[in-house]
Amino acid sequence: MDIFIQQLINGVTLGSVYAVVALGYTMVYGIIQLINFAHGEVVMIGAMVAFSVITALAPGGWPPLMVVAAGTIVAIPVCMAIGYGLERIAYRPLRNAPRLAPLISAIGMSIILQHLALLVWSRNFIAFPQIIKSEPYHIGGAIITNVQIAIIATSVAMMAGLALMVYRTRLGTAMRATAQNPQVAGLMGVDINRIIAVTFLIAAALAAVAGVMVGSYYGIAHYQMGSLLGLKAFSAAVLGGIGNLPGAMLGGVLLGVVEALGAGYIGDFTNNWFGSNYQDVFAFIVLIAVLVFRPTGLLGERVGDRT
């Protein structure tokens, strides 16, 4: 039971990060039916920018929380600028092109952002400054740290805020109208280009915060860190139902819990060799199983293609 509780805590923490990144994928897909494969690299740049700011401010004697907050505040507009640039330069000109064209453009932008990060921060793994002291709290025989609590609480707050914005504001109404039928929304006075750009900005802001959370949790950053993280987050979005905000949240948490439980139990059974080296396999096995029996995802609905 202690192992179960511990792995559940680890899985919810990791799944919260997956869910935040998955929201970026599902928002963009819901609006323009595009898989933004460069989204993982936006997360990586958010982590790298925060690393640079935190490293510069840490020796100054600032309070640790203020230093991390400053790194996050700087990372958010940088990532938002990148997100807007991606939409304006790489995706908007191809909006009416065959679907394969923007997909290839997204992959190309992912590679470009990786190599730009390589030029700026080098190819080495970077130790994320651990300026916040990790304080453990015991729950039965399991342990949860203040960093894990902060990650879970921040993720829940962002997901709740995003849901309120989408379902309770005029901007959210315009976004849902654009997602349902952009041509009709445009005829009703909605500025389609503006709504799509705002969607990319929000997704990039979420990615920046997720990058800071990943760097703080694992303690390292790397120019290729966004690849696997982005793939898992995209899988979480598909698992929950691509284009569905609650589905992205559910899929992210479920993916993290499955991964943690698989690594914990099977890893313990096999002296931690199989679990630690193949923990990524468990999440994708569940994803494949769900898609075989429910191709639209857990909360997705079968809808017709846009015309």
N, C-alpha and C positions, 0 to 999 in steps of 0.2 A: 504493500500500500504506500509506503514511503517513496519507493521508486516511482510509482504511478503519479503521486502528487507532485514530486519534483519535476518529472518529465512533462506533466501537464502545465506547470508554471513556465517551464522553458518553452514549451510549444506555444502557449498563449502569447508570450513575449515575442517570439519569432514570428508568429502568425499575425500579430498586430502590425509589425513592419511590412509583411507581405501585403496585408490588407490596404495599408496606406498607399503603397506603390501600385497595387492592383486598381485602386480607384482612379489613378491617372490613366491607366490603359483603358478602363471601361468608359470613362467620360469621353475621351477622344473617339473611341470606337462608336459610342452611342450617338455622337454628333455627326461625324463624317464617314463612318464605316471604314476607318483606317486603323491598322495595328501599328502604333508608333514604336517601332523597335529601337528607336534612339532614347526611349524613356529611361531605360536602365542607366545609360550614360549620363543623363541629367542627374540621377541620384548620385552617381559617382562624383560628378563635378561639385555637387552640393557638399559631399563629404570632404573633398579636397580643399574647397574654399574655406570651409569651416576649420579644417585642420590648420591652414595657413594663418587664419585670424587667431585661433586659440593659441597656437605656438608663439605668435608675436605678442599676445597680451598676457600669457601665463606668467612670465617673469616679473610683471609689473606690480604684483601684489594685489590685483583685483580679486574680489570674491569669486569663487569658482563658478557659481551659478550665473553671475554676470558675464564672465568670460564665455561660457557656453552660449548664453543668450546672444552675446555680441556676434559670435561665429555664425549662429543661426540667422540672425538679422541680416548679416552681410550675404550669406549664402542664398537666401530667398530671392532678392532682386537679381542676383547674377543668374540663377537658374531660370527665373522668369524671363529675363532677356534672351537666354538661349532658347527657351520654349517658344517665345514669340518669333525669334529668328527662324526656327525650324518651320513653323507654320507659314511664315511669310515668304521664305525663300525656297524651301524644299517641298512643301505640300500644296500651298495655294495655287501655284501655276499648274499643278497636275490634278486639280480637283475634279475636272471633267474627263480626265484621261482614263484609259482602261485600268482596272484595279491593280494590275501587276506593276504599273509604273510607279505609283506612290509607295508601294511596298518595297521596291528596289531602292527608291530614294531614301526611305527610312533606314534600310540596312546600310546604305552608303554613308548617311549622316552619323550612324552609330560608329562606324569605323573611323570617320573623320574626327569625331569628338574624342574617341579613345586615343588617337595619335596626337591630338592637340594636348590632351592631359599628359601623355608621355613626354612631350617636349617641355611642358611646364614643370611637372613634378617628378620626372624620371621614371624608370621602369621598376624601381625598388619598392618593396613594401614599406609603408610609412607607419611608424608607431604613433597612434593617436594619443595625444597627451591625456593621461588619466588624472585630471586635476580634481575630479570629484571623488572623494573617498567612498569606496563601496562599503555600505553597512548592511550586514545580513540580518534578516528577521526570520525567526523560526515559526513554521506552521506545521505542527505535528513533528514529523521527522524530516520535513523538507525545509528548504531555505529559499527565500525570495529577497533580493537586494533592493536597495533604494533606486538603483539605476533601472532595474526591471519594472518597478512600480511606476517610475517616471515615464518609461517608454509606453507601458500599457495605458496609463492615464492620459498621456498626450495623444496617443492614437485614438482612444475613445472620444476625446474632446474634439479632435479634428474631424472624425467621421460623423459625429453628431452635428457639428457645425455645418459640414458640407451638406448633410441631409436636409437640415433646416433651410439652407440657402436654396437648394434645388427645388424643394417642395413648398416653400412658404414665402418666396420673394418673387418680384416681377422678373428679375434676372433669371431665376430658376424656371419660371414659366416660359420665358423666351427660349431658354436652352432646351426645355422639353418639347416645345413646339418645333424648334429647328431639328431636333432629333427625330421627331415623328414625320415631318414633311417640310423640308427646307423651302421648297418652292411656294407652298401655301403660306408658310410663316413669313416669307418675304413679301407676299401680296398683302399680308395683314399689317405691314409696317415694321417688321422685325429686321434689324440690320444683321444679315446673316454673317457677313465677314467679321463684324465686331463680336458677335456671340461666339463664333469659332475661335477667334483670337483670345477672348476671355477664358474660354475652356482650356486652351493650351497654357495660359498664364496660371490658372488655378492648379492644373495638373503639375506644372513645373514647381510651384510653391510647395505642394505636397511632397514632391520628389526631394526637394532641398531638405525639408525637415526629416524625411526618411533617411537621407544620407547621413545627417548628423546623428540620428539614433543608431544606425548601423555602426558608424565609426566609434561611438561612445560605448556600445555594447561589446563589440569584438576587439576594440583597441587597435585596429589596423585599418589602413586604407590602401588601395592599389588602383592603378589606372584601368584594370580589367575587372574590378569588383562588380561593376554594374551588369556584366553579361549574364552570369548565372542568377543573380538576384532578379534581374529583369525577366528572365525566362521563367523563374518560379512565380513571380508576381503575375505575369501574363497567364500562366497555367492556373493560378488562383482565380483570376477573372473569368477564365473559361469554365473552370470548375463550378463557380457560383452562378454563371450565366452572363456571358459577355454583354456589356451594355446595361447591366442591372446593378445599381449601386448597392443595395442590400446583399445581392449575390456576391459582389466583389469582397465585401466585408466578411461574409460567411466563408467564402472560398479561401481567403487569406488565413483566417484563424484555423480553419479545418486543416489546411495544408501544413501549417506550422505544427499543429498538435500531432498529426499523423507522422510527420517527420521525426519529431522528438520522441514519441512513444515507440516508433519502430527502432530508432537508434538506441533507446534506453533498454528495451526488453530484449531485442535480438542481439544487440551489442553485448549486454550482460551475459546472455546465454552462450555466446561464442567468444568469451573473453575480450569483448569490446573490439575485436578486429573487424568483423563484418559490419557491425552497426556504425562504427566510426568512419569506415571507408566507403560505405554504400548507403549512407543515410538518405542521400538524394533520391535513391531508387524508390523508396516507399511512397513518397508523395506522388511520383509520376505513375506508379502502379495504380494508386487510388484514382488519379485523374483519368487514366485510360479506362478503368472499370466503370466510372461514372459516365463517361462519354459513350461507351459501348451501349449502356442501357438507357441513358438519357442524354442524347447529343446536345440538347439545348442547355445543359448544366442544371444544377440543383434548383435554382429559382428562375431560370430562363423560360421564356414562352416562345412557342413556335409562331413566327410571323412571316409574312410574305416579303419578298424583296422589294426595294423601292424602285419606282419607275421614273 
